Amino acid sequence: MKIAIAKDGNMVSGHFGHCEGFEVFNVDGKEIKGREFLQNPGHKPGFLPRYLGEKGMDVIIAGGMGATAQELFAENGVNVVVGASGNLEDVIKRYLDGEVKSTGSVCTEHAHEGECGH
């Protein structure tokens, strides 16, 4: 399974589309087998869900994400977890232990206002 976490530094990004990139964890069961960084190629509506889907992601974790991106991921069978925050290592471990659940929050403004999971 491939799990991508939207990140800024070593922290979960508050807004999926504007993050610096994605830390991708290759996971088998609850064991992390490897990880890599994918730089954000740029924020264009509808682009990132296709881009990450083509990279084989199974799960996307972010602080907040717009409704369109969430819908595009769902249409392609990618599980979206929004409302996450904290250090990447802590979040991936908590997710694998079943402790990180999506809040369902939707970013309604590109200016990072509204319900971005902050």
N, CA, C and O of each residue as an XYZ file, in Angstrom:
472
protein
N       0.843     -1.175      0.000
C       0.000      0.000      0.000
C       0.887      1.236      0.000
O       1.934      1.265      0.647
N       0.453      2.259     -0.736
C       1.170      3.533     -0.769
C       0.317      4.600     -0.093
O      -0.837      4.820     -0.460
N       0.905      5.255      0.898
C       0.228      6.305      1.646
C       1.007      7.596      1.457
O       2.189      7.663      1.796
N       0.355      8.624      0.919
C       0.995      9.922      0.709
C       0.487     10.904      1.756
O      -0.719     11.032      1.973
N       1.416     11.592      2.397
C       1.051     12.630      3.360
C       1.506     13.971      2.800
O       2.687     14.167      2.512
N       0.552     14.898      2.648
C       0.898     16.259      2.225
C       1.738     16.879      3.326
O       1.351     16.849      4.494
N       2.901     17.448      2.958
C       3.810     17.925      4.002
C       4.382     19.294      3.712
O       4.482     19.732      2.566
N       4.751     19.947      4.788
C       5.545     21.174      4.795
C       6.595     20.941      5.863
O       6.271     20.883      7.049
N       7.851     20.807      5.454
C       8.885     20.420      6.411
C       8.614     19.005      6.878
O       8.358     18.115      6.067
N       8.671     18.795      8.182
C       8.384     17.467      8.746
C       6.981     17.386      9.327
O       6.680     16.489     10.114
N       6.125     18.324      8.940
C       4.772     18.387      9.487
C       3.738     18.159      8.388
O       3.991     18.431      7.214
N       2.565     17.655      8.787
C       1.446     17.513      7.849
C       1.025     18.913      7.426
O       0.851     19.800      8.262
N       0.864     19.102      6.127
C       0.458     20.401      5.605
C      -1.015     20.658      5.918
O      -1.846     19.752      5.859
N      -1.315     21.901      6.247
C      -2.690     22.285      6.518
C      -3.549     22.351      5.273
O      -4.775     22.301      5.369
N      -2.932     22.464      4.104
C      -3.706     22.541      2.868
C      -3.034     21.708      1.789
O      -1.934     22.023      1.336
N      -3.701     20.656      1.390
C      -3.222     19.685      0.420
C      -2.619     20.314     -0.839
O      -1.485     19.996     -1.196
N      -3.342     21.183     -1.505
C      -2.905     21.729     -2.794
C      -1.717     22.651     -2.727
O      -1.024     22.844     -3.726
N      -1.467     23.227     -1.562
C      -0.392     24.205     -1.435
C       0.798     23.684     -0.638
O       1.650     24.468     -0.220
N       0.868     22.377     -0.422
C       1.983     21.805      0.339
C       3.266     21.828     -0.493
O       3.220     22.015     -1.709
N       4.409     21.638      0.167
C       5.678     21.586     -0.569
C       5.817     20.287     -1.341
O       6.507     20.227     -2.358
N       5.156     19.249     -0.850
C       5.225     17.958     -1.515
C       4.563     16.877     -0.688
O       3.814     17.160      0.248
N       4.848     15.632     -1.043
C       4.194     14.486     -0.436
C       5.226     13.470      0.013
O       6.073     13.047     -0.774
N       5.158     13.081      1.266
C       5.988     11.991      1.771
C       5.190     10.720      1.507
O       4.078     10.556      2.011
N       5.758      9.838      0.726
C       5.063      8.616      0.324
C       5.658      7.443      1.097
O       6.852      7.158      1.002
N       4.816      6.781      1.853
C       5.226      5.626      2.650
C       4.741      4.364      1.951
O       3.557      4.237      1.641
N       5.651      3.434      1.704
C       5.304      2.120      1.180
C       5.117      1.219      2.384
O       6.045      1.010      3.165
N       3.917      0.688      2.531
C       3.537     -0.015      3.747
C       3.055     -1.428      3.422
O       2.341     -1.655      2.445
N       3.465     -2.363      4.265
C       2.970     -3.743      4.195
C       2.400     -4.058      5.571
O       3.144     -4.211      6.539
N       1.069     -4.155      5.654
C       0.428     -4.331      6.953
C       0.630     -3.064      7.777
O       0.182     -1.983      7.393
N       1.311     -3.210      8.917
C       1.620     -2.048      9.762
C       3.096     -1.684      9.685
O       3.575     -0.857     10.461
N       3.816     -2.298      8.750
C       5.258     -2.082      8.657
C       5.602     -1.169      7.480
O       5.181     -1.409      6.349
N       6.371     -0.123      7.766
C       6.840      0.791      6.728
C       8.038      0.139      6.048
O       9.051     -0.137      6.691
N       7.919     -0.103      4.753
C       8.965     -0.779      3.981
C       9.904      0.209      3.292
O      11.019     -0.150      2.914
N       9.458      1.441      3.131
C      10.273      2.455      2.476
C       9.500      3.754      2.385
O       8.307      3.809      2.684
N      10.196      4.797      1.970
C       9.557      6.096      1.814
C      10.314      6.926      0.805
O      11.511      6.740      0.588
N       9.587      7.851      0.187
C      10.196      8.744     -0.785
C       9.446     10.071     -0.760
O       8.327     10.160     -0.253
N      10.072     11.086     -1.308
C       9.474     12.413     -1.367
C       9.097     12.740     -2.809
O       9.903     12.569     -3.724
N       7.874     13.209     -3.003
C       7.435     13.710     -4.300
C       7.159     15.198     -4.155
O       6.282     15.595     -3.388
N       7.891     16.014     -4.880
C       7.670     17.454     -4.822
C       6.328     17.790     -5.462
O       5.934     17.177     -6.455
N       5.633     18.760     -4.893
C       4.367     19.223     -5.443
C       4.662     19.888     -6.787
O       5.379     20.888     -6.827
N       4.128     19.358     -7.883
C       4.400     19.937     -9.196
C       3.616     21.218     -9.475
O       3.765     21.818    -10.540
N       2.796     21.630     -8.536
C       2.050     22.873     -8.695
C       0.567     22.673     -8.467
O       0.025     21.597     -8.723
N      -0.082     23.715     -7.986
C      -1.502     23.646     -7.661
C      -2.316     24.106     -8.857
O      -2.327     25.286     -9.208
N      -2.992     23.155     -9.472
C      -3.947     23.439    -10.531
C      -5.177     22.601    -10.194
O      -5.045     21.397     -9.976
N      -6.356     23.193    -10.144
C      -7.544     22.429     -9.775
C      -7.675     21.130    -10.576
O      -7.624     21.128    -11.806
N      -7.845     20.029     -9.842
C      -8.043     18.726    -10.452
C      -6.786     17.983    -10.862
O      -6.858     16.795    -11.176
N      -5.632     18.647    -10.869
C      -4.399     18.011    -11.338
C      -3.808     17.028    -10.332
O      -3.484     15.897    -10.691
N      -3.664     17.447     -9.078
C      -2.987     16.604     -8.086
C      -3.672     15.257     -7.846
O      -2.969     14.257     -7.705
N      -4.994     15.177     -7.793
C      -5.600     13.851     -7.636
C      -5.240     12.899     -8.779
O      -4.983     11.719     -8.540
N      -5.219     13.401    -10.014
C      -4.823     12.546    -11.144
C      -3.348     12.165    -11.036
O      -2.987     11.002    -11.214
N      -2.504     13.148    -10.745
C      -1.059     12.933    -10.627
C      -0.744     11.867     -9.570
O       0.006     10.926     -9.831
N      -1.319     12.023     -8.393
C      -1.049     11.065     -7.314
C      -1.695      9.709     -7.585
O      -1.148      8.671     -7.213
N      -2.851      9.720     -8.230
C      -3.488      8.461     -8.617
C      -2.623      7.679     -9.592
O      -2.504      6.458     -9.488
N      -2.016      8.392    -10.547
C      -1.131      7.750    -11.514
C       0.125      7.187    -10.848
O       0.748      6.260    -11.364
N       0.488      7.754     -9.702
C       1.652      7.266     -8.953
C       1.288      6.075     -8.062
O       2.147      5.540     -7.361
N       0.027      5.664     -8.088
C      -0.397      4.462     -7.378
C      -0.727      4.635     -5.910
O      -0.646      3.675     -5.145
N      -1.101      5.846     -5.496
C      -1.433      6.065     -4.090
C      -2.739      5.373     -3.726
O      -3.689      5.350     -4.508
N      -2.763      4.810     -2.519
C      -3.971      4.184     -1.988
C      -4.663      5.079     -0.976
O      -5.885      5.039     -0.834
N      -3.867      5.898     -0.263
C      -4.384      6.771      0.792
C      -3.671      8.114      0.681
O      -2.469      8.168      0.419
N      -4.420      9.198      0.882
C      -3.865     10.553      0.941
C      -4.244     11.124      2.293
O      -5.411     11.089      2.685
N      -3.251     11.655      3.011
C      -3.491     12.267      4.318
C      -3.084     13.738      4.225
O      -2.007     14.057      3.720
N      -3.945     14.632      4.712
C      -3.658     16.069      4.701
C      -4.405     16.745      5.837
O      -5.311     16.171      6.441
N      -4.008     17.968      6.110
C      -4.732     18.751      7.100
C      -6.085     19.160      6.564
O      -7.098     19.035      7.252
N      -6.102     19.649      5.337
C      -7.335     20.072      4.701
C      -7.245     19.873      3.209
O      -6.153     19.812      2.644
N      -8.404     19.772      2.569
C      -8.454     19.529      1.127
C      -9.805     20.000      0.611
O     -10.823     19.862      1.289
N      -9.805     20.551     -0.584
C     -11.037     21.007     -1.195
C     -11.952     19.867     -1.583
O     -11.516     18.727     -1.742
N     -13.228     20.187     -1.734
C     -14.237     19.180     -2.056
C     -13.973     18.503     -3.395
O     -14.154     17.292     -3.518
N     -13.550     19.266     -4.399
C     -13.320     18.684     -5.723
C     -12.210     17.647     -5.667
O     -12.348     16.561     -6.229
N     -11.113     17.969     -4.996
C     -10.012     17.004     -4.878
C     -10.485     15.746     -4.155
O     -10.163     14.633     -4.570
N     -11.247     15.917     -3.077
C     -11.738     14.755     -2.335
C     -12.632     13.886     -3.222
O     -12.554     12.659     -3.174
N     -13.479     14.524     -4.029
C     -14.369     13.788     -4.918
C     -13.585     13.040     -5.991
O     -13.903     11.893     -6.304
N     -12.553     13.685     -6.562
C     -11.746     13.043     -7.598
C     -10.995     11.834     -7.045
O     -10.903     10.800     -7.706
N     -10.461     11.965     -5.833
C      -9.798     10.814     -5.218
C     -10.798      9.673     -5.004
O     -10.501      8.519     -5.314
N     -11.976      9.994     -4.478
C     -12.991      8.975     -4.201
C     -13.400      8.252     -5.488
O     -13.578      7.034     -5.490
N     -13.546      9.005     -6.575
C     -13.922      8.410     -7.855
C     -12.874      7.403     -8.332
O     -13.190      6.473     -9.074
N     -11.627      7.596     -7.900
C     -10.534      6.717     -8.320
C     -10.139      5.710     -7.249
O      -9.084      5.082     -7.343
N     -10.986      5.553     -6.228
C     -10.749      4.548     -5.202
C      -9.613      4.854     -4.243
O      -9.071      3.947     -3.612
N      -9.245      6.135     -4.125
C      -8.186      6.538     -3.199
C      -8.839      7.058     -1.925
O      -9.681      7.955     -1.979
N      -8.458      6.505     -0.785
C      -9.008      6.914      0.509
C      -8.394      8.249      0.931
O      -7.174      8.410      0.894
N      -9.224      9.194      1.327
C      -8.770     10.518      1.759
C      -8.966     10.662      3.259
O     -10.041     10.382      3.789
N      -7.913     11.102      3.934
C      -7.975     11.390      5.363
C      -7.615     12.859      5.539
O      -6.474     13.253      5.296
N      -8.579     13.669      5.959
C      -8.330     15.088      6.210
C      -8.531     15.382      7.690
O      -9.196     14.635      8.408
N      -7.940     16.484      8.125
C      -8.017     16.864      9.528
C      -6.812     16.402     10.323
O      -6.761     16.584     11.539
N      -5.833     15.799      9.639
C      -4.628     15.329     10.323
C      -3.691     16.498     10.610
O      -3.683     17.492      9.884
N      -2.910     16.368     11.663
C      -1.906     17.381     11.975
C      -0.799     16.739     12.779
O      -0.983     15.697     13.408
N       0.365     17.386     12.745
C       1.486     16.910     13.535
C       2.660     16.453     12.694
O       2.699     16.653     11.480
N       3.604     15.843     13.363
C       4.836     15.330     12.780
C       4.521     14.129     11.885
O       3.705     13.279     12.242
N       5.167     14.064     10.729
C       4.896     12.983      9.766
C       5.035     11.595     10.365
O       4.162     10.747     10.178
N       6.123     11.357     11.082
C       6.362     10.028     11.648
C       5.280      9.647     12.649
O       4.833      8.500     12.682
N       4.861     10.610     13.463
C       3.799     10.340     14.434
C       2.482     10.039     13.724
O       1.758      9.120     14.108
N       2.177     10.818     12.688
C       0.911     10.652     11.985
C       0.859      9.305     11.263
O      -0.160      8.617     11.329
N       1.930      8.916     10.579
C       1.895      7.632      9.863
C       1.781      6.473     10.855
O       1.053      5.515     10.598
N       2.487      6.549     11.974
C       2.390      5.485     12.976
C       0.981      5.410     13.558
O       0.429      4.322     13.722
N       0.403      6.571     13.870
C      -0.958      6.597     14.407
C      -1.964      6.106     13.374
O      -2.923      5.418     13.724
N      -1.756      6.453     12.101
C      -2.652      5.978     11.051
C      -2.595      4.453     10.949
O      -3.632      3.794     10.870
N      -1.394      3.902     10.952
C      -1.241      2.449     10.834
C      -1.820      1.720     12.047
O      -2.216      0.559     11.945
N      -1.868      2.403     13.191
C      -2.466      1.817     14.393
C      -3.983      2.058     14.454
O      -4.635      1.678     15.427
N      -4.542      2.691     13.408
C      -5.979      2.933     13.357
C      -6.450      4.112     14.178
O      -7.642      4.240     14.458
N      -5.516      4.986     14.571
C      -5.868      6.113     15.437
C      -6.132      7.414     14.692
O      -6.598      8.378     15.299
N      -5.850      7.467     13.399
C      -6.078      8.685     12.621
C      -7.268      8.428     11.710
O      -7.222      7.561     10.837
N      -8.328      9.189     11.922
C      -9.545      9.083     11.122
C      -9.825     10.435     10.472
O      -9.478     11.484     11.016
N     -10.442     10.395      9.326
C     -10.774     11.628      8.622
C     -11.867     12.391      9.368
O     -12.835     11.806      9.854
N     -11.688     13.712      9.446
C     -12.721     14.560     10.037
C     -13.755     14.961      8.995
O     -14.833     15.453      9.327
N     -13.405     14.739      7.708
C     -14.314     15.114      6.632
C     -14.318     16.599      6.333
O     -15.144     17.067      5.550
N     -13.396     17.362      6.949
C     -13.379     18.809      6.738
C     -13.054     19.133      5.286
O     -12.271     18.440      4.636
N     -13.664     20.187      4.801
C     -13.480     20.619      3.423
C     -12.972     22.048      3.422
O     -13.556     22.924      4.059
N     -11.870     22.282      2.698
C     -11.375     23.651      2.519
C     -12.304     24.336      1.531
O     -12.549     23.825      0.439
N     -12.814     25.488      1.918
C     -13.735     26.198      1.042
C     -13.114     27.435      0.424
O     -13.717     28.052     -0.454
N     -11.939     27.806      0.857
C     -11.260     29.000      0.332
C      -9.837     28.658     -0.035
O      -9.156     27.961      0.718
N      -9.377     29.129     -1.165
C      -7.984     28.918     -1.521
C      -7.042     29.766     -0.685
O      -5.826     29.580     -0.728
N      -7.598     30.690      0.070
C      -6.781     31.529      0.953
C      -6.556     30.860      2.292
O      -6.133     31.512      3.246
N      -6.838     29.541      2.380
C      -6.608     28.759      3.583
C      -7.522     29.152      4.737
O      -7.190     28.907      5.897
N      -8.656     29.752      4.438
C      -9.613     30.072      5.490
C     -10.720     29.048      5.460
O     -10.765     28.206      4.563
N     -11.591     29.105      6.405
C     -12.701     28.161      6.426
C     -12.353     26.926      7.223
O     -11.827     27.024      8.331
N     -12.645     25.754      6.663
C     -12.475     24.502      7.400
C     -11.299     23.702      6.888
O     -11.496     22.602      6.372
N     -10.093     24.205      7.009
C      -8.896     23.516      6.512
C      -8.280     22.607      7.540
O      -7.149     22.160      7.353
N      -8.961     22.321      8.597
C      -8.435     21.387      9.581
C      -7.409     21.991     10.518
O      -6.676     21.269     11.193
N      -7.353     23.322     10.562
C      -6.373     23.976     11.458
C      -6.893     24.016     12.862
O      -6.218     24.524     13.757
